[in-house]
Amino acid sequence: MRPLVLVLTTVMLLLISGISTAQQSLTIGSTDILGLSEITVTVTMDATTDVQGFVLAIGYDDSLVTATGLAPTGEASSAELQVPEILTGGATLGVVMDANPPYGGSTISAGSGIEIAILSITPKVVVTSDTTTMLTFADGTLNSPALSNMIVQGGLSVGAGEGLGLINGTLTLVEPPPASMTMEDGSAAADGLGTTGDCRVLLDNSIGGVQGFVTAVTHDPAIVTLESISTGSETDAANAEFEMPNLYPNGGTLGVVIDFMTPFDGQTIPMGTGLHIATYTYSCNNSNIYVLGDPGGEPAAETSAIDLADDTLGEPRLDNVVVVAGLSVSPLLAGGTFTCEPVGVPAEDTTLWMETEFDEGSGNYAYHGQTGDLCFFYADEDDYIQGFTFTVCYDCHLTIHEDSWEFNGSILDQVGVEYTAVQVDDDPDDGDGCELIVALLLDALPPFEGQTLPQTISTSGNSADGRLLVGKMRVTVDMDAECNEDQLIEWCNDINGNGNVTLYNNVVIDFQSIQTFERNDSLVHVVPEEIFQRGDCNSDDTVDLADTATMLGNQFNGHPILCPDACDSNDDGHLNMADAVHLLNWLFKFGDIPPAPGPLEDGPDATQDDTLPVCDSDDTNC
């Protein structure tokens, strides 16, 4: 006899006659599902007395979904006899709690909403619109002999005829966003040396775990060569067990099966966006080398379309597909490009730096109205430099002072420089931004003795360690510069300053103009400057007797204050009784006014008090 028939025989031997029971029911939960992933639906029971066993027979539309499991859960999972059957268009489950000697009488406790079974469902199709299907209690139609839904209480069966409520559920198949494959752009240097670059294939998928895929990608063979195809990081993480790349003159294909070998563990690439599933690696066919600033101009970059192309490559011809739940899904396709970038002449090891330095070691941090130095440095361990052209673009919320160029204390001060030209275009409204041009030539006058800048020496292997100062200019932060923002100072080419001649950065070495070398930009970071009124110890923007009380309360009782500098009314860098006396004398005995800033107006501290902590108030000049 079939196992289920044995179950039913056992159950039927327990059933002497039907009983009528109120307020008892079986309920199939309702839910929705996106794509082709498996989902579970819970079957619950309302029972007024303990239950010795039950039979479930659940039907569904097998053109839309299929059951992959029906298993007891909760107290029912400990039943001594459990017989599930997965059938065409439905599933059944027979459960007897106490089926083996010594028959201890175990049951499922009475109650409401008791979870007794889990039905696992997997969609068979990807719907093109939201579709609802029924999960129904099907009496007398499933299995052989046909079963009906029932529970067993006190040795008696309770089914629909005895008042057992059978409440069906619904399953809504939600239309998923379409899967899509995107070819990411890539590039490589057109240096004639076979330098390569990557174009990654990215997958967006919310349909279900990917069991495999095919990518078919074309390119322009006149511009690029496909060097290799490899699996992407998400494919590797899923431990793909089969991969088949094929390279053709105009493209390449990659076929992947994630779970290809025993024991068939069912691994997949999980759902997600931007999943890196494959990489196509290209090199450029043509050399494209130029000298930056050459009057002949730069060659344009060459670009090849990199397309995900169906029905083009392979024999038989392949389409781009992903496999989900055993079904082939055609994704939306978006191609990319591969750019062969022009390459400069081999670079010199000359390195230039710009750095801003402001007072008191603040580096490139500055307040509104603060002036510091824009310093120029160089390093070159094997060349003797005859001159420079510096061309710089800078944020117009800075002011570079044209007449401030100086080289005292620099290497130029030691070697001598015979030609210097400085242009500062500080007009933000002339259409080309703010620009700085500095030209330096060491040997420009008779008797032409050939002076040059010396080679630099690094003691640490880092060229910055041996760099030398060339010169500096004064730079001021304008009052309209935004606080907590970087104001950039950048090396840039093809600018004209205040004139009509377009200039670019270059270094003169052995009477040759070199434009390809390392350049390091700079910036000024504008920071808020704390302002306060000296004497305003309670930070209420007024200096009066309450501030003296606050000073004494802070010094002797730990009363909190926000700005120690404001409480230092005599500006000696210390908080003590003298501050309260000084303020009282000014307020009431015609004594000396507290030093600036204040006490009548806010302002920044004119003296540096390293002994006092910074203010913690919200008063700044921003």
C-alpha positions as CSV (number, residue, x, y, z in Angstrom):
1,M,0.0,0.0,0.0
2,R,1.1,3.6,-0.7
3,P,2.4,5.4,2.4
4,L,-0.5,8.0,2.3
5,V,-3.1,5.2,2.1
6,L,-1.5,3.7,5.3
7,V,-1.9,7.1,6.9
8,L,-5.5,7.4,5.9
9,T,-6.2,3.8,7.1
10,T,-4.7,4.7,10.5
11,V,-6.7,7.9,10.7
12,M,-10.0,6.2,9.6
13,L,-9.6,3.5,12.2
14,L,-9.7,6.3,14.7
15,L,-12.8,7.9,13.3
16,I,-16.0,6.3,14.6
17,S,-18.4,9.0,13.5
18,G,-18.4,12.7,12.6
19,I,-19.1,15.4,15.2
20,S,-20.4,18.9,14.8
21,T,-18.0,21.6,16.1
22,A,-18.3,25.3,16.1
23,Q,-15.6,27.9,15.8
24,Q,-13.1,25.6,14.2
25,S,-11.3,26.2,11.0
26,L,-8.3,25.7,8.7
27,T,-6.8,28.8,7.0
28,I,-4.4,29.2,4.1
29,G,-2.4,32.4,4.4
30,S,-2.4,35.0,1.6
31,T,0.8,36.6,0.3
32,D,2.5,37.9,-2.8
33,I,5.6,36.9,-4.6
34,L,8.0,38.8,-6.9
35,G,9.7,37.0,-9.8
36,L,10.5,33.3,-9.7
37,S,11.8,32.8,-6.2
38,E,10.3,30.3,-3.8
39,I,7.9,31.5,-1.1
40,T,6.3,29.8,1.8
41,V,2.6,30.1,2.8
42,T,1.5,29.2,6.4
43,V,-1.5,27.0,7.1
44,T,-3.1,27.8,10.5
45,M,-5.8,26.1,12.6
46,D,-8.4,27.3,15.1
47,A,-9.4,24.4,17.4
48,T,-11.5,24.3,20.5
49,T,-10.0,21.1,21.8
50,D,-6.7,19.3,21.4
51,V,-6.1,17.8,17.9
52,Q,-4.7,14.3,17.4
53,G,-4.0,14.6,13.7
54,F,-5.1,16.2,10.4
55,V,-5.3,15.9,6.7
56,L,-4.6,18.8,4.3
57,A,-5.4,18.8,0.6
58,I,-4.5,22.1,-1.1
59,G,-5.0,22.9,-4.8
60,Y,-3.6,25.6,-7.0
61,D,-3.4,26.7,-10.7
62,D,-0.5,24.6,-11.9
63,S,-0.1,26.7,-15.0
64,L,1.1,29.5,-12.8
65,V,2.7,27.9,-9.7
66,T,3.9,24.6,-8.4
67,A,4.4,23.3,-4.9
68,T,7.9,22.3,-3.9
69,G,6.9,21.1,-0.4
70,L,4.2,20.8,2.2
71,A,5.5,20.1,5.7
72,P,4.2,20.2,9.3
73,T,5.4,23.0,11.5
74,G,5.0,24.1,15.1
75,E,3.8,21.3,17.4
76,A,2.8,19.3,14.3
77,S,6.4,19.0,13.3
78,S,6.9,16.4,16.1
79,A,4.2,14.1,14.8
80,E,5.2,10.5,14.7
81,L,3.6,10.0,11.3
82,Q,4.0,12.6,8.5
83,V,3.1,11.8,4.9
84,P,3.4,14.7,2.4
85,E,2.6,14.3,-1.3
86,I,3.3,16.8,-4.2
87,L,0.8,16.2,-7.0
88,T,-0.1,17.8,-10.3
89,G,-2.1,20.9,-9.3
90,G,-2.0,20.3,-5.6
91,A,-0.3,18.8,-2.5
92,T,-1.6,16.7,0.4
93,L,-0.3,16.1,4.0
94,G,-1.4,13.5,6.5
95,V,-0.3,13.9,10.1
96,V,-0.9,11.6,13.1
97,M,0.6,12.9,16.3
98,D,0.7,9.6,18.2
99,A,1.2,6.7,15.8
100,N,3.7,4.5,17.5
101,P,3.7,2.5,20.7
102,P,3.4,3.1,23.6
103,Y,0.8,5.6,22.4
104,G,1.5,8.4,24.8
105,G,-1.4,10.5,23.6
106,S,0.5,13.5,22.2
107,T,-1.7,16.2,20.6
108,I,-1.6,19.6,19.1
109,S,-2.9,22.0,21.8
110,A,-6.2,23.8,21.2
111,G,-6.1,27.4,20.3
112,S,-6.5,30.1,17.6
113,G,-4.1,30.8,14.8
114,I,-2.0,27.7,15.5
115,E,0.6,27.1,12.7
116,I,0.4,23.5,11.6
117,A,2.0,23.4,8.1
118,I,4.1,25.3,5.6
119,L,3.4,25.2,1.9
120,S,6.4,26.0,-0.3
121,I,5.4,27.5,-3.7
122,T,7.4,28.5,-6.7
123,P,6.1,30.5,-9.7
124,K,6.4,28.8,-13.1
125,V,6.1,32.0,-15.2
126,V,7.2,35.6,-15.1
127,V,4.0,37.5,-15.2
128,T,3.6,40.7,-17.3
129,S,1.1,42.2,-14.9
130,D,0.1,41.5,-11.3
131,T,-1.8,38.2,-11.3
132,T,-3.8,36.7,-8.4
133,T,-4.4,33.0,-8.1
134,M,-6.2,31.0,-5.4
135,L,-4.8,28.5,-3.0
136,T,-7.8,26.3,-2.1
137,F,-8.7,23.5,0.2
138,A,-9.7,20.9,-2.3
139,D,-11.9,18.1,-0.8
140,G,-12.2,14.8,-2.7
141,T,-10.0,15.7,-5.7
142,L,-6.4,15.1,-4.7
143,N,-4.5,11.8,-4.2
144,S,-5.8,8.2,-4.5
145,P,-8.0,7.6,-2.8
146,A,-9.0,11.2,-2.9
147,L,-8.6,13.0,0.4
148,S,-10.6,15.7,2.2
149,N,-9.4,18.3,4.7
150,M,-10.1,17.3,8.3
151,I,-8.8,17.5,11.9
152,V,-9.1,14.6,14.4
153,Q,-10.3,15.4,18.0
154,G,-11.2,12.7,20.6
155,G,-10.9,10.0,18.0
156,L,-13.5,11.7,15.7
157,S,-13.0,13.4,12.4
158,V,-14.1,17.0,11.8
159,G,-14.4,18.1,8.2
160,A,-16.4,20.6,6.3
161,G,-19.5,18.5,6.7
162,E,-19.1,18.7,10.5
163,G,-18.7,22.5,10.5
164,L,-14.9,22.8,10.0
165,G,-14.4,26.1,8.3
166,L,-12.0,26.0,5.2
167,I,-10.7,29.4,4.5
168,N,-8.8,29.7,1.2
169,G,-5.8,31.9,0.5
170,T,-4.7,34.0,-2.4
171,L,-1.2,34.3,-4.0
172,T,-0.5,37.4,-6.0
173,L,2.3,37.1,-8.6
174,V,3.7,40.6,-8.8
175,E,5.1,41.8,-12.1
176,P,8.9,42.2,-11.5
177,P,11.0,44.9,-13.0
178,P,12.6,43.4,-16.1
179,A,16.1,42.1,-15.7
180,S,18.7,44.2,-17.4
181,M,22.3,43.8,-18.5
182,T,24.5,46.8,-18.9
183,M,27.9,47.1,-20.4
184,E,30.1,49.4,-18.4
185,D,32.4,51.8,-20.2
186,G,36.1,51.1,-20.2
187,S,39.3,52.6,-21.5
188,A,43.0,52.0,-22.1
189,A,46.1,53.9,-23.1
190,A,46.7,53.8,-26.9
191,D,50.4,53.3,-26.2
192,G,51.2,50.5,-28.7
193,L,52.3,48.3,-25.8
194,G,49.2,46.2,-25.4
195,T,47.9,48.0,-22.4
196,T,44.5,46.7,-21.5
197,G,41.3,48.0,-19.9
198,D,38.1,46.3,-18.7
199,C,34.4,46.6,-19.6
200,R,32.3,45.0,-16.9
201,V,28.9,43.4,-17.5
202,L,26.5,44.4,-14.8
203,L,23.2,42.7,-14.1
204,D,20.1,44.2,-12.4
205,N,17.7,41.3,-11.4
206,S,14.7,41.1,-9.0
207,I,13.2,38.0,-10.7
208,G,15.0,35.3,-8.7
209,G,18.4,33.7,-8.1
210,V,20.4,33.3,-11.3
211,Q,21.3,29.7,-12.2
212,G,23.3,30.7,-15.3
213,F,23.7,33.2,-18.0
214,V,25.0,33.9,-21.5
215,T,26.6,37.2,-22.5
216,A,27.3,38.0,-26.2
217,V,29.2,41.2,-26.8
218,T,30.5,42.9,-30.0
219,H,33.1,45.5,-30.7
220,D,34.7,47.4,-33.6
221,P,37.7,45.3,-34.6
222,A,39.3,48.2,-36.4
223,I,39.8,50.0,-33.1
224,V,40.1,47.4,-30.3
225,T,41.0,43.7,-29.8
226,L,39.2,41.5,-27.3
227,E,42.0,40.0,-25.2
228,S,40.0,37.9,-22.7
229,I,36.7,37.2,-21.1
230,S,36.4,36.3,-17.4
231,T,33.7,35.9,-14.8
232,G,32.8,38.8,-12.5
233,S,33.0,39.1,-8.8
234,E,29.3,38.1,-8.2
235,T,29.7,35.0,-10.4
236,D,32.9,34.0,-8.6
237,A,31.2,34.5,-5.2
238,A,28.5,32.0,-6.3
239,N,31.2,29.5,-7.1
240,A,30.2,29.0,-10.7
241,E,31.1,25.4,-11.8
242,F,31.0,25.8,-15.6
243,E,32.2,28.7,-17.8
244,M,32.7,28.7,-21.5
245,P,34.3,31.8,-23.1
246,N,34.6,32.2,-26.9
247,L,36.5,35.0,-28.6
248,Y,35.8,36.1,-32.2
249,P,37.3,38.9,-34.3
250,N,34.3,41.2,-33.7
251,G,33.2,40.0,-30.2
252,G,33.0,37.3,-27.7
253,T,30.5,35.2,-25.7
254,L,30.5,33.7,-22.2
255,G,28.3,30.9,-21.1
256,V,28.1,30.2,-17.3
257,V,26.2,27.5,-15.3
258,I,26.4,28.1,-11.5
259,D,25.6,24.6,-10.2
260,F,26.9,22.2,-12.9
261,M,28.4,19.3,-10.9
262,T,27.3,16.9,-8.2
263,P,26.1,17.2,-5.4
264,F,24.0,19.9,-7.1
265,D,23.8,22.2,-4.1
266,G,21.6,24.7,-5.9
267,Q,23.8,27.8,-5.5
268,T,22.8,30.9,-7.5
269,I,23.7,34.5,-8.0
270,P,21.3,36.3,-5.7
271,M,19.0,39.0,-6.8
272,G,20.3,42.6,-6.7
273,T,21.4,45.6,-8.8
274,G,24.7,46.4,-10.3
275,L,25.8,42.7,-10.0
276,H,29.2,42.2,-11.7
277,I,28.8,39.0,-13.7
278,A,31.5,39.2,-16.4
279,T,34.5,41.2,-17.6
280,Y,35.5,41.8,-21.2
281,T,39.1,43.0,-21.5
282,Y,40.3,45.0,-24.5
283,S,43.5,46.5,-25.9
284,C,43.8,49.3,-28.5
285,N,44.9,48.5,-32.0
286,N,46.5,51.9,-32.8
287,S,49.2,53.9,-31.1
288,N,48.1,57.4,-30.4
289,I,51.0,59.3,-28.9
290,Y,51.3,63.1,-28.7
291,V,53.3,65.9,-27.0
292,L,51.0,68.0,-24.9
293,G,51.1,71.6,-26.2
294,D,52.4,70.6,-29.6
295,P,51.2,73.3,-32.1
296,G,50.0,70.4,-34.3
297,G,47.4,69.7,-31.6
298,E,46.4,66.5,-29.8
299,P,44.9,63.5,-31.7
300,A,41.4,62.7,-30.7
301,A,40.6,59.6,-28.6
302,E,39.3,56.6,-30.6
303,T,36.1,55.0,-29.3
304,S,34.5,51.6,-30.1
305,A,30.9,50.7,-29.2
306,I,30.8,47.7,-26.9
307,D,27.3,46.2,-27.5
308,L,25.4,43.4,-25.9
309,A,24.2,41.9,-29.2
310,D,21.6,39.1,-29.7
311,D,21.7,36.6,-32.6
312,T,25.1,37.8,-33.8
313,L,27.9,35.6,-32.4
314,G,28.5,31.9,-32.1
315,E,27.2,28.9,-34.0
316,P,24.4,28.5,-33.3
317,R,24.1,32.2,-32.7
318,L,23.6,33.1,-29.1
319,D,21.4,35.6,-27.2
320,N,22.0,37.4,-24.0
321,V,20.0,35.5,-21.4
322,V,19.8,34.8,-17.7
323,V,18.4,31.5,-16.3
324,V,16.1,31.8,-13.3
325,A,14.1,28.8,-11.9
326,G,15.0,26.8,-15.0
327,L,13.5,29.5,-17.3
328,S,15.5,31.6,-19.8
329,V,14.8,35.3,-19.3
330,S,15.7,37.9,-21.9
331,P,17.0,41.0,-20.2
332,L,17.0,44.5,-21.3
333,L,20.3,45.4,-22.9
334,A,22.4,48.6,-22.7
335,G,25.7,48.8,-24.4
336,G,28.8,50.8,-23.5
337,T,32.0,52.2,-25.1
338,F,35.7,51.5,-24.9
339,T,37.9,54.5,-25.4
340,C,41.5,54.4,-26.6
341,E,43.1,57.4,-24.8
342,P,45.9,59.4,-26.4
343,V,49.2,59.0,-24.6
344,G,51.7,61.7,-23.8
345,V,55.4,61.4,-24.4
346,P,57.4,59.5,-21.8
347,A,57.2,61.7,-18.7
348,E,60.2,63.3,-17.1
349,D,60.7,62.7,-13.4
350,T,60.2,66.4,-12.7
351,T,57.6,67.0,-10.0
352,L,56.0,70.4,-9.2
353,W,54.0,71.2,-6.1
354,M,51.8,74.2,-5.1
355,E,51.0,74.5,-1.4
356,T,49.3,77.2,0.6
357,E,50.6,78.1,4.0
358,F,48.8,80.4,6.5
359,D,49.8,81.8,9.9
360,E,50.6,79.7,13.0
361,G,50.9,76.4,11.3
362,S,47.3,76.3,10.0
363,G,48.5,74.9,6.6
364,N,45.8,75.4,4.0
365,Y,43.0,76.3,6.5
366,A,42.2,80.0,6.5
367,Y,39.6,82.5,7.7
368,H,37.9,85.2,5.7
369,G,40.3,88.0,5.0
370,Q,43.3,85.9,6.0
371,T,46.5,86.2,3.9
372,G,49.1,83.5,3.4
373,D,51.6,82.2,0.9
374,L,51.1,80.2,-2.2
375,C,54.5,78.3,-2.5
376,F,56.0,76.6,-5.5
377,F,58.3,73.7,-5.2
378,Y,60.2,71.3,-7.6
379,A,62.0,68.0,-7.4
380,D,64.1,66.4,-10.2
381,E,66.9,63.9,-9.3
382,D,68.6,63.6,-12.7
383,D,68.0,66.8,-14.7
384,Y,69.2,70.4,-14.6
385,I,66.3,72.7,-15.1
386,Q,66.8,75.9,-17.2
387,G,63.3,77.4,-16.7
388,F,59.6,77.0,-16.0
389,T,56.3,78.2,-17.2
390,F,53.7,77.8,-14.4
391,T,50.1,78.2,-15.6
392,V,47.5,78.0,-12.8
393,C,43.7,78.3,-12.5
394,Y,42.3,79.2,-9.1
395,D,38.9,79.9,-7.5
396,C,37.9,83.5,-7.8
397,H,37.0,83.6,-4.2
398,L,40.7,83.9,-3.6
399,T,42.9,86.9,-4.5
400,I,46.5,86.3,-5.6
401,H,48.5,89.5,-5.3
402,E,50.3,90.1,-8.7
403,D,53.1,92.2,-7.3
404,S,53.9,89.7,-4.4
405,W,56.2,87.2,-6.3
406,E,59.3,86.7,-4.2
407,F,62.1,84.1,-4.0
408,N,64.1,85.2,-1.0
409,G,65.3,82.1,0.8
410,S,64.5,79.9,-2.2
411,I,66.8,78.0,-4.6
412,L,66.4,80.9,-7.1
413,D,67.9,83.2,-4.5
414,Q,71.0,81.1,-4.5
415,V,71.3,80.3,-8.2
416,G,69.9,83.6,-9.6
417,V,67.2,84.1,-12.1
418,E,67.5,86.5,-15.0
419,Y,64.0,86.6,-16.4
420,T,60.7,86.7,-14.4
421,A,57.2,87.5,-15.7
422,V,54.1,87.3,-13.6
423,Q,50.5,87.7,-14.8
424,V,47.4,87.5,-12.5
425,D,44.0,87.5,-14.1
426,D,41.8,88.1,-11.1
427,D,38.7,89.1,-13.0
428,P,35.9,86.5,-12.4
429,D,33.7,88.1,-15.1
430,D,36.0,88.1,-18.1
431,G,34.8,84.6,-19.3
432,D,37.9,82.6,-18.5
433,G,38.0,82.5,-14.7
434,C,40.9,83.5,-12.6
435,E,44.4,82.6,-13.8
436,L,48.0,82.9,-12.8
437,I,51.0,82.7,-15.1
438,V,54.7,82.7,-14.0
439,A,57.6,82.5,-16.4
440,L,61.1,81.9,-15.1
441,L,64.4,81.6,-17.1
442,L,67.6,81.3,-15.2
443,D,70.1,82.2,-18.0
444,A,68.6,85.0,-20.1
445,L,71.3,87.6,-20.2
446,P,74.9,87.8,-21.5
447,P,77.4,86.3,-20.9
448,F,75.0,83.2,-21.0
449,E,76.9,81.2,-18.4
450,G,74.4,78.4,-18.5
451,Q,73.1,78.5,-14.9
452,T,70.4,76.0,-14.1
453,L,68.5,74.7,-11.1
454,P,70.3,71.8,-9.4
455,Q,69.2,68.2,-9.2
456,T,67.5,67.4,-6.0
457,I,68.4,64.7,-3.5
458,S,65.9,62.5,-1.7
459,T,66.9,60.7,1.5
460,S,63.8,58.6,1.8
461,G,63.0,57.5,-1.8
462,N,60.1,60.0,-1.9
463,S,60.8,62.9,-4.2
464,A,58.9,65.3,-1.9
465,D,61.6,64.7,0.7
466,G,64.2,66.5,-1.4
467,R,62.1,69.1,-3.0
468,L,63.2,72.8,-3.2
469,L,61.3,76.0,-2.9
470,V,61.2,78.0,-6.1
471,G,59.2,81.0,-5.0
472,K,56.0,82.2,-3.5
473,M,53.1,84.7,-3.8
474,R,50.6,86.1,-1.3
475,V,47.1,84.8,-1.4
476,T,44.1,86.2,0.5
477,V,40.7,84.6,1.2
478,D,37.9,86.9,0.0
479,M,35.2,87.8,2.4
480,D,32.5,86.3,0.1
481,A,34.2,82.8,0.1
482,E,31.9,80.0,1.4
483,C,32.8,78.6,4.7
484,N,33.7,75.0,5.1
485,E,34.5,74.8,1.3
486,D,37.6,74.1,-0.6
487,Q,38.8,76.9,-2.9
488,L,40.9,75.1,-5.5
489,I,44.3,76.2,-7.0
490,E,45.1,73.9,-9.9
491,W,47.7,73.5,-12.6
492,C,45.9,74.0,-15.9
493,N,46.9,74.4,-19.6
494,D,45.9,76.5,-22.5
495,I,45.2,79.8,-20.6
496,N,46.0,83.3,-21.6
497,G,46.2,85.2,-18.3
498,N,45.8,88.9,-19.1
499,G,47.1,88.6,-22.7
500,N,46.2,86.8,-26.0
501,V,48.9,84.1,-26.1
502,T,47.8,80.7,-25.0
503,L,50.3,79.2,-22.5
504,Y,50.7,75.9,-20.8
505,N,52.8,74.3,-18.1
506,N,56.3,73.3,-19.2
507,V,59.8,72.7,-17.9
508,V,62.9,73.6,-20.0
509,I,65.5,70.8,-19.8
510,D,68.4,70.6,-22.3
511,F,66.8,73.4,-24.4
512,Q,63.7,71.2,-24.8
513,S,60.2,72.0,-23.7
514,I,58.7,69.2,-21.5
515,Q,55.0,69.1,-20.7
516,T,54.5,65.6,-19.3
517,F,55.5,65.5,-15.7
518,E,53.8,65.2,-12.3
519,R,52.0,68.2,-10.9
520,N,50.3,68.4,-7.5
521,D,47.5,70.9,-7.0
522,S,46.6,72.9,-3.9
523,L,43.6,74.4,-2.2
524,V,42.5,76.7,0.5
525,H,39.9,75.4,2.9
526,V,37.9,78.2,4.3
527,V,37.0,77.7,8.0
528,P,34.7,79.7,10.3
529,E,36.6,82.1,12.6
530,E,35.3,82.3,16.1
531,I,34.1,85.8,17.1
532,F,33.1,87.0,20.6
533,Q,32.7,90.0,22.8
534,R,35.4,90.1,25.5
535,G,33.6,90.2,28.8
536,D,30.5,88.4,27.5
537,C,31.1,85.4,29.8
538,N,27.4,84.1,29.7
539,S,27.3,84.4,25.9
540,D,24.1,86.5,25.7
541,D,25.7,89.1,23.4
542,T,25.7,91.7,26.2
543,V,28.4,92.6,28.7
544,D,27.0,93.5,32.1
545,L,27.0,92.5,35.8
546,A,25.6,89.0,34.9
547,D,28.9,88.3,33.2
548,T,30.9,89.0,36.4
549,A,28.5,86.6,38.2
550,T,29.2,84.0,35.6
551,M,33.0,84.4,35.9
552,L,32.8,83.9,39.6
553,G,30.4,81.0,39.3
554,N,32.7,79.3,36.8
555,Q,35.9,79.8,38.8
556,F,34.5,78.7,42.2
557,N,31.4,76.5,41.5
558,G,32.1,75.0,38.1
559,H,29.3,76.9,36.3
560,P,29.5,76.0,32.6
561,I,30.7,78.6,30.0
562,L,30.8,78.4,26.2
563,C,33.7,80.7,25.4
564,P,36.7,80.9,27.8
565,D,38.3,83.7,25.8
566,A,35.2,85.9,26.3
567,C,35.5,85.4,30.1
568,D,39.2,86.4,30.0
569,S,38.3,90.1,30.4
570,N,41.9,91.3,30.9
571,D,43.2,89.1,28.0
572,D,46.1,87.6,30.1
573,G,45.4,84.1,28.9
574,H,44.1,82.9,32.3
575,L,40.7,82.7,34.0
576,N,40.8,83.9,37.6
577,M,39.5,86.6,40.0
578,A,41.3,89.3,38.2
579,D,38.9,89.0,35.2
580,A,35.9,89.7,37.4
581,V,37.7,92.7,39.0
582,H,38.7,94.1,35.6
583,L,35.2,93.9,34.3
584,L,33.6,95.5,37.4
585,N,36.1,98.3,37.3
586,W,35.2,99.0,33.6
587,L,31.5,98.8,34.2
588,F,31.2,100.9,37.4
589,K,34.5,102.6,38.2
590,F,35.7,104.1,34.9
591,G,38.4,101.5,34.6
592,D,40.1,100.3,31.4
593,I,37.9,98.8,28.7
594,P,38.5,95.1,28.1
595,P,40.9,94.5,25.2
596,A,39.5,93.8,21.7
597,P,37.3,92.1,20.5
598,G,34.5,93.9,22.3
599,P,33.0,94.4,24.7
600,L,30.8,96.5,22.4
601,E,31.1,94.5,19.1
602,D,31.9,90.9,18.1
603,G,35.2,90.1,16.5
604,P,38.0,87.5,16.3
605,D,40.6,87.2,19.0
606,A,43.5,89.5,18.2
607,T,45.9,87.5,20.5
608,Q,46.7,83.8,20.5
609,D,45.8,82.1,23.8
610,D,47.2,78.6,23.7
611,T,46.4,78.2,27.4
612,L,42.6,78.5,26.9
613,P,40.3,76.0,25.1
614,V,38.5,77.2,21.9
615,C,35.0,78.6,22.1
616,D,32.1,76.3,21.9
617,S,29.6,78.9,20.9
618,D,27.8,79.3,17.5
619,D,29.2,82.8,16.9
620,T,31.4,82.8,13.8
621,N,32.2,85.2,11.0
622,C,30.4,82.9,8.5
